[in-house]
Amino acid sequence: MNLLQVAVVALITVFPAGSGVQVKEPLKLVDTIPLPDLQKGDFDHFAIDLAGHRLFLAAEENGKVLVFDTNSNKLIHTIAKLKAPHSAIYRPDSRKLFVVDGDDSAVKVYDGVTYELIGQVKVGIDADSIAYDPKTRYMYVVSGGREAHTPFSYISVIDTNDVKKLKDIKIDSNWIEALALEHFGPRLFCNITGENAVGVVDRTSGALVTTWPLPPGDKRNVALALDESNHRLFVVTGDPAMLLVVNSNDGKVVTSIPAVAKADDMAYDSAHKRIYVSGDEFVDVFQQKDADTYTLMARIPGSFRAKTAMLVPELNRYYLAVPQHETKSAEVRVFEVQP
């Protein structure tokens, strides 16, 4: 953490008694779901079933997908015998859960009622990040690269109606991270982490159409989020830990702000004009004043490597997965988004 980041943290989190300074906390902890049976190891991503009141969490290094009731905030089921689950989407219309199992190079399909494995689609080695298009019902899955020992990666297009792979979009980099899909246009943004760049894929042609290099010195871009109405793409880097605000029309960086280290998930809250970034020990909440102006609103205490999180606007909830560490058991923290 550099001196600027330390100063920002101090201003946000520490005030002397009687100073009269009031901090508006954007997230209020309302519940904690204990997970004492989990061993040490990272989580990866959440998925939501709004109609069924369920939340899914990939316990990557435990080889499980955890299922929670969002009404009671209780663990209600565990899908076991996966190798390394990373990401998932649930289709309420077909009652199917699609889980990316990276170490098995497959998208596994589960019955949403019985949780039985009913099918799979083979993809590349180390399948991980996803994006989902609710209009076409296509699922975009990143695979290949470093673990495959190839200088290129793939973004596979999966038809979740017919449960089959349609094509592989080849990206000439050995490291692709997060994806962000626009809903009012044909573009799919991807973090080309191996090149310190953002890629723009045309979903219609199925090809990478342009690449936007990050500014010199900004490296290891991991998390990604999109404010489509204001044409702003949010990119979090790990070296140094920064939030970059990018014009999604031309790829130019509008501004950058220090952010939490080891971030993995990010969410844009269009209702409250906020950005939530989860990382090691903290969740950073940034306020969007306008398309070009952003400030660190609050730094919410998190935990060791608690970098997996999900905003569910329909429930006014923010979920943070906390891995087991030392004598502390794993848990999921449930926050209520404050006005």
Beta strands, then each sheet from edge to edge (+ up, - down):
strand 1: 27-35
strand 2: 46-49
strand 3: 54-59
strand 4: 64-69
strand 5: 74-79
strand 6: 85-91
strand 7: 96-101
strand 8: 106-111
strand 9: 117-122
strand 10: 130-133
strand 11: 138-144
strand 12: 153-159
strand 13: 164-171
strand 14: 179-181
strand 15: 187-192
strand 16: 197-202
strand 17: 207-213
strand 18: 219-227
strand 19: 232-239
strand 20: 241-247
strand 21: 253-258
strand 22: 265-269
strand 23: 274-278
strand 24: 282-290
strand 25: 293-301
strand 26: 308-312
strand 27: 317-322
strand 28: 330-337
sheet 1: 1+ 28- 27+ 26-
sheet 2: 2+ 3- 4+ 5-
sheet 3: 6+ 7- 8+ 9-
sheet 4: 10+ 11- 12+ 13-
sheet 5: 14+ 15- 16+ 17-
sheet 6: 18+ 19- 20+ 21-
sheet 7: 22+ 23- 24+ 25-
end
